[in-house]
Amino acid sequence: MTITNPRAAVFRELQTLVSEYDDAVSIPHTDARWNIDEALSDLIIRLNCETRRVRKLKAIEQAEAA
């Protein structure tokens, strides 16, 4: 199966990595298991904030150059 959406591939890989981590490390410590939904939500929020920060910096640079 070919994944045409690069973001879908990235998120599937993240889910796989978290699942593998849970299987390998967290099984003896059930309270240490990751909630994949929370982990991905946190990552998306951080990416969104960083994207907004970079856009603001670029807008400031463009305004100063004009």
Secondary structure, 3 states (H helix, E strand, C coil): CCCCCHHHHHHHHHHHHHHHHHHHHHCCCHHHCCCHHHHHHHHHHHHHHHHHHHHHHHHHHHHHHC
